[in-house]
Amino acid sequence: MTNTISITDSLVPNPIPKSTIIRLENIFKIYGSGETEVKALDDVNLTIHKGEYCSIMGPSGSGKSTAMNIIGCLDRPTGGHYYLDNIDVAQMDDKSLAHIRNKKLGFVFQQFHLLPQLTALENVMLPMLYAGVNSKERSDRATEALTRVGLANRLNNKPTQLSGGQQQRVAIARAIVNRPVVLLADEPTGALDSRTTQEVLDIFGELNTSGITVVMVTHEPEVARQTQRIVWFRDGQVVHSNLTASDLSQLAVS
């Protein structure tokens, strides 16, 4: 029987500097065994500081999506330590991970994952329902989040009444409504045209300027160039941890 790991019990013995929000230490993720063993992540070490705007890139199969799943507490590493906001979450049980995800993380994906029968306001209210927030506060905070992403006049529209870019804005509002310490975005512009992509990236930039740490997986160099720092994965390892936009042209994306 798995014992619940309390947040108190999993605090880092030697505290991480307060500016560090994410730290991966010697992270492995292994699938299969023997001849079929695959190291999706192979001794990954990565630190991201509070307030950074960071993109993660690399060829297909490089480990970037696996790393994002671990950072997002959607998967556990096979070995190593993952400290999120000074808490070692690597081996927490499902209940503890769900609590961490709800309180500390916001997610934006390529597909919007909005419930079609609900309005924009109702979609954004959902995470607070799971967090036990009362109905008036849910409504107030959801309205505030939608206003923040430029949808104050679309509160009662359902997803089918919104463009792709507007649906992604609803998804961003839903991701920030619980006031996460980290906003994680996995190919958030993959389904958008270039004009709408820039509108969404402008919102990410504004959120980052307000103090939210943003970590984004992307295969698009033009998207990564708008972040402050680029991390490059290859063969399950971090081969560059602090690329700038000018460095990116020297690397081939496959």
GITALIN-V160955 format. One record per helix or strand of 3 or more residues. SS is the DSSP state (~ for helix, > for strand). FROM is the first residue (numbers start at 1). LEN is the number of residues. If there is no record, write none. Layout:
# GITALIN-V160955
ss->SS from->FROM len->LEN
ss->SS from->FROM len->LEN
This chain:
# GITALIN-V160955
ss->> from->20 len->12
ss->~ from->34 len->3
ss->> from->38 len->12
ss->> from->53 len->6
ss->~ from->64 len->8
ss->> from->79 len->6
ss->~ from->94 len->11
ss->> from->105 len->5
ss->~ from->120 len->11
ss->~ from->135 len->14
ss->~ from->159 len->3
ss->~ from->164 len->13
ss->> from->182 len->5
ss->~ from->194 len->16
ss->> from->213 len->5
ss->~ from->221 len->4
ss->> from->229 len->6
ss->> from->237 len->7
ss->~ from->245 len->4
